[in-house]
Amino acid sequence: MTQIVVGENEGIESALRRFKRQVSKAGIFPDLKKHSHFETPLQKQKRKAVARAKQRKRHFR
């Protein structure tokens, strides 16, 4: 869970910037996109096969 504490003399813009930075470092947006819609078992299988192929290709360079 990403959480920030806003300082007494800190503006909301800088606090929002810090929050966005922490969210991006935590990897929340890719996870949110991955779980945003239902994925059929066939789609999941294809996605994993593509990921494995990319890993193999990167590994043998």
Helices and strands as residue ranges (DSSP letters): H 12-26, H 28-34, H 41-59
